[in-house]
C-alpha cells in the first residue's frame, strides 16, 4: 500500500472512529492492543536471549573454567555497539530514564525505532553474556509501542502519556507474567497519578499482556518456588536486618554504577569505551560465570536448592569448582563485582537494564545473609536460605528502584511465594527506608532530578517540570543599541507595542533594559533628542533568566526580585526574549488543569 493510500485510509478511519467510537472507548481499545503487542515483543526478546545463550554455551565443561567466557561478552557488546552506531544511530541505553524524560520533556513521544531497536540490541548483548537484564529494554519498547500507537491515531498529549504508561505496564506484566507488578511499577517508578480514568486502561494492558504470556509460554511462574518453611514471628528481626542489609547493597550498587559510568563518559572514542568495557566484562565473567547474562539460572538454583551439594553447583564452570568451603566468599565477591560487570556492559557499548541485576543481587544477598546466620548459629532460630533469598530479591529491587510495592508484588508473582507476603513487605520497607537516607532518588530518576527534568507525584513540581522557558518566552520586543540617541529611541518606541526594550551590543549580548516609564518625562522634548543616549538612561535588569534554567529556578528568580518581566539570555549572554510573570502563571494554571483532569 502506497504512502498516500495509507494516509487516505487512516484519515477515513479517524473520521469513522469519531462518529462511532467515543474517546474513552477508543483508549480502552488501544490499551488492549498495547497489551497484546508488548507481550509479543517480550516473548520475542526472551526467546532470542535464551536461544543465543543456549547456542553458545550448551557444550561448556562444568568442571573447570571455559576460555570462551573471555570471548563471547566482548563479541556481544562489539556487535551491539556497531548495530546502535550504524543502524539505530541513537542512544537507546537507560531505557526507563528515557521514558521519564519523554514524559517530562517530549510530551510522551518516543521515537519509532524504539519499538524494535532495544529488542535487537539487548538480545545480542545478553545472549552473548552481557551482565544486564532484558526488562528495561522491553519496558522502553512497550512504552514506545504505546506512544507511537497513540501518535498514529492522533491522540492528545494526555492520552499519549496514558498509553505510554500502558506500554510500560504491559511490558513488565508480559515479561514477568506479573500483572499487578506491571500496574504498580507504572505508578511507582514512572510516577503516574492514579485516577479512575487511568486505572482501567493500565489494568487492561497488564492483564492482556499477562494472558498473552500465559498462552505463549504456559501458566507456571517464572521461577519455581516451594514454601517448605512457613514464615514464623521469631524471624521478623532477621527480616528487618535483611532489609537494612539489602538497602546498603542497593546504595553501593547505585553509587558504584554512577561512578563507573562517569569514568566511561570521560572517553570520547566509542572504541576506547569498548576496549575498557570488554576487558572488564570478559575477565569478570571468566572468574565468575554466574555473571554471564541475566543470572536467572543462579536465582533458580538458590530458590530451589536444599543442600550444600546443590548450592555448590553455582561454582560450576569456574576456577572455584570443587571448593565447597569457598561458597560464601564466592557469592560475596559476586555481590561486590556485579555492578562492575553491569556497568562495563552498558559502558562498553551494550544495551540492557538493571531489573535482572537487582533480582540477581537480591537473591544472593538474601542467601548469603541467611547462610551465614545458620553457619555461625546467630540466634536460636533456623533461617531458611531459600525463603530469605526470595525476600532479598524484593529488598534489592525496592532499594535500587525506590519502589517497595513493586518489589513486593513482583517477587510474589514471579515465584508464587504469596505465603511470604508479610516478610516480603518488611524487607522491602526497611530496604527502601535505608537507601532513602543516602539517595533521595532512584537509579532511574537521579539523572533527571539533577537537571530539574523529573516529574514527581508532587503536582506543583510536576507541573513546573512539564513547562519550559521556550514555551512561555515572548520574543516580540524590539532591541536598541547603547549608542542610539533619544530621538532614535523614540522612533523605535513608535513601532513597538511593548513598554520594555532590551539593550544589546554588536554581539547581541544583553547589557541593559530601557523601561518606557523611566523616560516618559523626556521622550516628548525634542530639544533633548540628541543630548541623551540609550546608555545614559538604560538600567541593569534585576535578574537574567538563562535558557537552561529549570522552571523552579525561574520561579525563584521572580520571587526574589519581585519583578513582573525578566529578560532571557543564552549561556553566552545573548538576548533571546522576555518572560512575564502573568503569562507564566496563566500557563502554569492551564497545565495544572490539564494535568489534574480525570
KEKE-346062 format. One record per residue (C-alpha): y, z, x; residue in three letters. Coordinates in steps of 0.001 Angstrom, whole numbers, plus 524288, in hexadecimal, padded with zeros to 5 digits. Layout:
<recs>
YZXALA
...
</recs>
This chain:
<recs>
800008000080000UNK
80D1C7FBF9805D9UNK
8183D8058C807E3UNK
82068800057FCB5UNK
814EC800A27F36AUNK
8121280EAE7F76EUNK
8204A812557F53FUNK
8207780BAB7E7F4UNK
813E18128A7E3EAUNK
8193D81FAB7E845UNK
825DC81D767E0CDUNK
81E4781A017D484UNK
8159F825F77D5F8UNK
8215182EEE7D7F1UNK
827B0829C17CB90UNK
81B0F82B777C3F7UNK
8195D8392F7C96FUNK
8270783D4A7C55CUNK
8241E839477B75DUNK
8167383EE77B5E0UNK
814CF84A2D7BFA1UNK
81E2B855937C152UNK
8224985A2A7CECEUNK
81A4F866B37CDBAUNK
80E1785F4D7C9BAUNK
80FDC855747D4AFUNK
8116E860457DED0UNK
8045C865F17DA65UNK
7FE0F858877DBBBUNK
803B7856E37E95DUNK
7FF29864877ED61UNK
7F173860D67E8FFUNK
7F1DC854647F133UNK
7F72985BFA7FCD9UNK
7EB8C865367FBD1UNK
7E1DA859E67FC11UNK
7E846852C180766UNK
7E9FF85EF480FD4UNK
7DBC3862D980DE7UNK
7D76C8553A8120BUNK
7E02F855F081E0BUNK
7DA8C8634D82182UNK
7CCB185E3582004UNK
7CF6885278828C2UNK
7D59285B0883333UNK
7CA778650183369UNK
7C05C85A1E833B1UNK
7C6F68535B83F2FUNK
7C85D86004846DEUNK
7BA13863D5844F4UNK
7B50C8560D8479AUNK
7BC90854A485465UNK
7B8C686252858D3UNK
7AA458606D855C9UNK
7AA108531E85C3BUNK
7AFE88586C868CBUNK
7A8E78658286A32UNK
79B998647286382UNK
7942B862EF87077UNK
79AEF86DF7877CCUNK
79286877AF87F5EUNK
793D78854987961UNK
78F0088C6D88581UNK
79A208890A88EA1UNK
7A7848831A89070UNK
7A9FB874FE88C6CUNK
7B35186D30894E2UNK
7B6E38642F8899AUNK
7BEF186F848843FUNK
7C84A86BFB88F39UNK
7C94485DF088A66UNK
7C8FC85D6E87B89UNK
7D53F86590878A5UNK
7DD4D85DC488264UNK
7D8BF850E587C82UNK
7DBA3855F986ED9UNK
7E9B485A018711FUNK
7EC2884DA487924UNK
7E7A1844CF86E0DUNK
7EF3784CF38643CUNK
7FB7584C4B86C9EUNK
7FA9383D8086D8DUNK
7F81E83C8785EE1UNK
80419844C385BBCUNK
80CE083E58865D1UNK
809BC8300E8634CUNK
804B682F7085546UNK
80ADF83AC184DCDUNK
8172283B6985649UNK
81B27848608508EUNK
81912856D68531AUNK
80E3085BCB84A34UNK
80BB48690285097UNK
80EA18761684A02UNK
80AD88710783CA4UNK
80EA787CDF83470UNK
81BA887E1683B97UNK
81E6086FE483835UNK
81BAB872C3829E1UNK
8253A87E2682A16UNK
82F49875568309EUNK
82D3686AB88266EUNK
82FAE8749781B9CUNK
83C20879E7821A8UNK
841F486DC4827F3UNK
83BB186142822D6UNK
83BA9863C681426UNK
82CDB86575814B0UNK
82AC28579881993UNK
82008855B0823B2UNK
81DF5848E482AD4UNK
8137283FE78257BUNK
80B6F83F47831F5UNK
8087784DDF830B8UNK
7FF0884A56825C5UNK
7F5748455B83014UNK
7FAA8847AF83DD8UNK
7F7928563D83EA2UNK
7E9AB853DD839CBUNK
7E6E4849E884467UNK
7ED9A8515784F68UNK
7E79D85E9E84C68UNK
7D9F7858ED84A68UNK
7DA538532B85825UNK
7E05185F6385E23UNK
7D6F28692E8580EUNK
7CAD2860A985899UNK
7CC8F85F2C8673EUNK
7CE3486DD7868DBUNK
7DC97870CB866C6UNK
7DD7287F6386438UNK
7E52887E7885791UNK
7E29887D8C848FEUNK
7E2948727F83F33UNK
7E91687A5983472UNK
7F77F8791883814UNK
7F63986A3C839ABUNK
7EF8A8692B82C70UNK
7FA12871B182645UNK
8044D8684E82BA9UNK
7FC1B85D0282699UNK
7FB038632A81922UNK
80988865FC8188DUNK
80C56857F881CC3UNK
8037985307811E4UNK
80AE085B25807DDUNK
818428578080D29UNK
8157E848F280E22UNK
80EC68485F800E0UNK
81AC284EAE7FAE0UNK
823DD8457B8022DUNK
81C16839BC7FD80UNK
81E7F83DA87EF72UNK
82CEA840CA7F1F6UNK
82BCC84F537EF55UNK
837998580B7F1D0UNK
8393C861817FD24UNK
8341186D567F5C3UNK
827D38663C7F183UNK
8259E861067FF40UNK
825F486EF880456UNK
81C058730C7FA23UNK
812F3867A17FD26UNK
8142586A8C80BA1UNK
80FA98785A8088DUNK
8049C872F280043UNK
8002A86ADE80BE0UNK
8001A876BB814C7UNK
7F8C387EEF80ABEUNK
7EEEF874078087DUNK
7ECC6872378170EUNK
7E9B48809581992UNK
7E16F8813680D50UNK
7DA1D874B9810B0UNK
7D71A8775681EEDUNK
7D32D8859881CCFUNK
7CE10884C680EBAUNK
7D7B888F9F80BE0UNK
7E05E88CB380008UNK
7E6CA89A1F7FF49UNK
7E9DE899DB80DD6UNK
7EFE188C5780C37UNK
7F9178915A801C8UNK
7FC8589DD680913UNK
7FEA18966F815EDUNK
808E388DE280F76UNK
80FF8899A3809F7UNK
80F4C8A21281643UNK
8103C8989F821A3UNK
8184F88D9181BB6UNK
8202F897F681473UNK
820568916A8073CUNK
82665898FE7FC0BUNK
81BF489B317F1CAUNK
82088896EA7E44EUNK
818E7893267D844UNK
81CFD884F97DA7CUNK
8172F884DB7E833UNK
80B2688D4D7E5F5UNK
8035C883C87DD9CUNK
804BC877BB7E68AUNK
8012187FEE7F277UNK
7F52F8853C7EB6CUNK
7F10E877A97E704UNK
7F1D88723C7F4DCUNK
7EA8287DE07FA9CUNK
7DFA287DD77F08AUNK
7DE3F86F037F0BCUNK
7DD4D86EBB7FFA0UNK
7D32E879A77FFAAUNK
7CAF6872CD7F54BUNK
7CB7B8661A7FCF9UNK
7C6E586D6580921UNK
7BBB58735880158UNK
7B7AA865C57FCEDUNK
7B84C8603480AB5UNK
7B28086B48812B9UNK
7ABD1874AE80967UNK
7AFC1881A880373UNK
7ABD288AD680E60UNK
7B6798925781591UNK
7BB6388CE48227AUNK
7B55D89857829F5UNK
7A8C589EBE825ACUNK
7AA4A8AD7C824C0UNK
7A1348B7BF81F45UNK
7A67F8C56A81CE6UNK
79C408CE51822ECUNK
7A50B8DA44823D3UNK
7ADF58DCDF81814UNK
7BB028E28A81BDFUNK
7BB868F16381CB4UNK
7C7768FA4581C01UNK
7C4D9900308295FUNK
7C77A8F2C282F71UNK
7D57F8F21682A61UNK
7DB758F7F5836E6UNK
7D4278EDC983EDEUNK
7D96B8E30A835F1UNK
7E7488E80683815UNK
7E5938E811846DDUNK
7DF968DA7584644UNK
7EB7B8D5CE83EAEUNK
7F49D8DAFE8492DUNK
7EBFC8D4F1853B6UNK
7EC718C7B784CD7UNK
7FB318C8C484B4CUNK
7FCBA8CAEF859F1UNK
7F3E98BF5985D0FUNK
7FBB68B7088536DUNK
8082B8BB2985A75UNK
8022A8B7888678FUNK
7FD9A8AA7786221UNK
80AF28A73785C49UNK
813028AB0D8681FUNK
809B38A4A8871C7UNK
80937897F486A30UNK
8180E896FB869FEUNK
818C089A318787CUNK
80E9D88FEA87C28UNK
814C28859F8735CUNK
821DE887F7879F2UNK
81B618853A88703UNK
8165A8782D881F6UNK
823F2874B887CC6UNK
8294B8754988A8CUNK
8218F8690488E08UNK
8286C85C9A889C9UNK
81CEE8539A88CBFUNK
811DD85395882C0UNK
80858850D588DD1UNK
80C7085D4D894EBUNK
809EE864E68886AUNK
7FCD385E2388701UNK
7F88286189894D3UNK
7FC6186FDB8936DUNK
7F69387124885BFUNK
7EA408699988913UNK
7E7128719A8952DUNK
7E9D187E8888E7BUNK
7E1D487B0A8825CUNK
7D6058752E8892DUNK
7D49B88071892CAUNK
7D57B88A91887EBUNK
7CB6E8838487F83UNK
7C253881E388B29UNK
7C2D28908E88D92UNK
7C2DB8946B87F29UNK
7BC0D88A0C876BDUNK
7BF3D89141869E2UNK
7CD2F88C6E86C19UNK
7C84987E9386980UNK
7CDF98798F85CA9UNK
7D05B8825F850FBUNK
7C68A88CCC854F6UNK
7C03C88DBC84793UNK
7B29688E5384D83UNK
7B65F89AE48545FUNK
7BBD58A070847B8UNK
7AF2089D6C8407DUNK
7A73F8A3BA84B6DUNK
7AF0C8B06484B5BUNK
7AF418B12A83C85UNK
7A0958AF8583B5AUNK
79B298B546847E6UNK
794558C266846D9UNK
78F6D8C51685493UNK
793798C410862C4UNK
78A288B8A8864C5UNK
7914E8B0C485A62UNK
79EE48B4D085EE4UNK
79BC28B13986CEFUNK
799F68A2FC868F5UNK
7A8BD8A20786859UNK
7A7D68A0D887743UNK
79F18894C98768CUNK
7A389888CC87E45UNK
7AB6E8916688768UNK
7AAAD897AD894D6UNK
7A8E18A4B188DCAUNK
79BE08A093887CCUNK
791828AB3B8890AUNK
79B0F8B63488C7FUNK
79A628BDFE87FD7UNK
7A1728C993885CBUNK
7ADBD8C15088721UNK
7AECB8BDCE878A6UNK
7BA9A8C66A87589UNK
7C1AA8C22F88206UNK
7BEB08B3F287EDAUNK
7C42E8B52387114UNK
7D0128BCBC875C3UNK
7D32D8B1F287F8DUNK
7D2278A81A87488UNK
7DC258B00B86CC1UNK
7E4EE8AFE8878AFUNK
7E3CD8A15787BBEUNK
7E2CD89B4886E25UNK
7F19189A3186D0CUNK
7F20A892EE87A19UNK
7E7BE8894C87563UNK
7EEA4886E886856UNK
7FC0C8856D86EA1UNK
7F69A87C638792BUNK
7F06F873DB86EA7UNK
7FD178719086747UNK
805D9871FB87349UNK
7FD89867E587A56UNK
7FEA585DFC86F5EUNK
7F45F8623D86572UNK
7F6478652185714UNK
7F1988713084FD5UNK
7F55F87DF384972UNK
7F34588C8084AD1UNK
7EBA988F4483E47UNK
7DE8888E388451FUNK
7E2F28954F85182UNK
7E79B8A08F848E6UNK
7DA7E8A17B841ECUNK
7D3308A00D84ED0UNK
7DB028AA8B855CCUNK
7DA768B3AA84A27UNK
7CBBB8B2AC84927UNK
7C9F28B5A78579EUNK
7D4038C09E85743UNK
7CD3D8C72684BCCUNK
7BFFE8C5C38524DUNK
7C49D8CB0B85F79UNK
7CB7A8D68A858E4UNK
7BF8C8DA9E85101UNK
7B5E88D7E985C0AUNK
7BD968E07186587UNK
7BE818EB4285B53UNK
7AFC98EAEF859A0UNK
7AC6F8E9BB86808UNK
7B4DF8F54E86BE8UNK
7B1D28FD1985F7DUNK
7C01C8FE5A85BAFUNK
7BEE3906EA84FAFUNK
7B2AA90A0F84801UNK
7B3128FE1E83F2EUNK
7ABC98F17D841B0UNK
7B5178E5D6841ACUNK
7AE2C8D96583D0EUNK
7B2308CE8E8466DUNK
7B1198C38383C92UNK
7B9A38CAAA832A1UNK
7C43E8CD7283C86UNK
7C3818BF9E841EBUNK
7C67F8BB018341CUNK
7D1978C4B48328FUNK
7D7308C0C383FC6UNK
7D8748B2BF83B07UNK
7E1248B75982FD9UNK
7E8FF8BFFF8390CUNK
7EC048B57B84326UNK
7EFA18AB73838E0UNK
7F8888B5348320CUNK
7FF258B88B83ED3UNK
800F88AAF284471UNK
805578A4C9837A5UNK
80C448B0BC83201UNK
8041D8AE6E825D9UNK
7FBB38BA3182228UNK
7F7D68B503814C7UNK
7F3AF8A7FE81A87UNK
7EB688AF2F82484UNK
7E4AB8B77781A25UNK
7E1A88ACB581060UNK
7DE458A25681A6DUNK
7D4368AAB08215AUNK
7CE658AF6981487UNK
7CCFB8A16580FAEUNK
7C88889BF081CC8UNK
7BD218A54681DBFUNK
7BAB88AA6E81021UNK
7BD8A8B7E3815B6UNK
7C3CF8BD1D80957UNK
7BCB58C9FF80B22UNK
7C5F48CCDE81675UNK
7D26C8CA3380EEBUNK
7D8248D7C781121UNK
7D60F8D82F81FEBUNK
7DADD8CA1F820F0UNK
7E77B8CE7C81A80UNK
7E8AD8DA7282351UNK
7E6D68D29782FCDUNK
7EFFB8C7B682B3BUNK
7FAE38D10582768UNK
7FA768D8CC8340FUNK
7F9B28CC7083C5DUNK
8058F8C7158353AUNK
80D4B8D3CB83668UNK
80A0B8D488844EBUNK
80ECC8C6F584888UNK
81AEA8C84983FFBUNK
81F708D2D58495AUNK
81FF98C89E85434UNK
821898BB7B84D45UNK
829D38B9D3840EBUNK
824D48ABFA83EA0UNK
817938A56983EDDUNK
8134289C0A84978UNK
8165A890EE84004UNK
82408894FE83C27UNK
829C189B3D84866UNK
82E8788E4584E12UNK
835E288ABD8419EUNK
83ADC8989383FA4UNK
841768983984D0BUNK
848A888BD3848EEUNK
84C43890FB83B6DUNK
843D888691834F0UNK
839DA88F3B82E3EUNK
838F4890A881F83UNK
834EC89E5381B6AUNK
832118A5B080EE5UNK
83FE58AB5481024UNK
846D58A20B806C8UNK
8545F8A38F80CA9UNK
84F7889FF681A44UNK
8468F8957D814B3UNK
851E788ECA80DEEUNK
85A2488F3781A49UNK
84EC78894C821CCUNK
84E0987DE981845UNK
85C7887AEF81A93UNK
8628487520826C6UNK
8701A8724682BD9UNK
86EB28639182A29UNK
86C5A8650781B8FUNK
878F986C9E8191FUNK
881C9866F0823A7UNK
88D9885EF181F19UNK
8925E85402827D4UNK
89E0284E278208EUNK
8A82D85576828AFUNK
8B1AF84CF983051UNK
8B2DB8508E83EABUNK
8BF7B8514584685UNK
8C2A88515785510UNK
8C9E685C6D85BF4UNK
8D46C8532D8613EUNK
8D83784DCE853D6UNK
8E5B8851F484F0DUNK
8E901857AC841D1UNK
8ECF484A6183C4FUNK
8DFAE8448083F94UNK
8D962850A183A03UNK
8E05F84EB582D0CUNK
8DB40840AF82C36UNK
8CD60845C782DD8UNK
8CFDF850298236BUNK
8D454845A8819DAUNK
8C71E83ECE81B2BUNK
8BED484AEE81987UNK
8BA73852E380DD8UNK
8B79485EA581671UNK
8C055869A281B24UNK
8B96786B9382819UNK
8B97C86290833D6UNK
8B0B28642683FBEUNK
8B75E861BB84CD8UNK
8AEDE85A68856A8UNK
8B12E8557E86470UNK
8ADB58483E86A2CUNK
89F5984C5F86AF8UNK
89F118507A85C9AUNK
89DAE85EAC8608FUNK
8A39886846856E9UNK
8AF3786FA285CABUNK
8B600874D585086UNK
8B933873C48420DUNK
8C59B8708F83AA6UNK
8C6CC8774182D75UNK
8D015870B782401UNK
8D57F87DD181F81UNK
8D9A28810D82D7DUNK
8E2C48753682E98UNK
8E753873FB8207EUNK
8F4B8879A5823F0UNK
8F77D86F1D82E42UNK
8EFE386335829E3UNK
8FADF85E1882125UNK
905C285FAD82B3CUNK
906C7852528318BUNK
90FD78572783C60UNK
9044A85F02841A0UNK
8FA6E853E084169UNK
8FBD5850EA84FE3UNK
8FE6385ECE8545CUNK
8F10B864AA85173UNK
8E3A485FF185584UNK
8D69A8636684F6EUNK
8D34C86B9285B4AUNK
8DED08749385869UNK
8DAFE8783B84A8EUNK
8CC238770684AADUNK
8C3FD8837884A3CUNK
8B7038874085039UNK
8AC1B8881B845F0UNK
8A72D895D0842FBUNK
899858913284644UNK
891E1884BB8484EUNK
8851C88131841FAUNK
87B58879EA84A70UNK
8724686FBB84493UNK
866B18775F849F0UNK
86AB38841C8433FUNK
861598898083918UNK
866D788C4982B9DUNK
865DA89AD382E26UNK
86EC5898FE839F5UNK
87814890C3831BAUNK
878CC89B588274CUNK
87B198A5AE831A8UNK
8869189E0F8378CUNK
88CDC89C8882A2FUNK
88B2B8AB0D82769UNK
8909D8AEF5834BBUNK
89CBC8A64383414UNK
89F678A6EA8255AUNK
8A2788986B82654UNK
8A0C188EB881B25UNK
89F64882D5823FBUNK
899AA881D083194UNK
8988B875D583A6DUNK
88B5B870A283EEDUNK
888FF86BCD84CC5UNK
87D028675585406UNK
877B886DC68604CUNK
881BB866248686FUNK
88D1586B3486008UNK
88F2F85DCD859D2UNK
894FC85EC684C2BUNK
88BAB85B9A840EBUNK
891C7860C183458UNK
894CC86CF682C68UNK
88CE88766882448UNK
8939287D40818F9UNK
88ECF88A4F813DDUNK
8902D885A4805C3UNK
8873B879E2807C8UNK
87D998822080F72UNK
87CCC88C3980481UNK
87B68881AC7FA16UNK
8706287B4C801C0UNK
86A048887C803F6UNK
86A6688B5E7F564UNK
8646D87E2F7F1E9UNK
8598787F647FBF3UNK
856C488D397F73EUNK
855A48886B7E937UNK
84C5887D7C7ED39UNK
84480886797F60DUNK
8430C891157EBCBUNK
840428886A7E017UNK
832BE889247DA1BUNK
</recs>
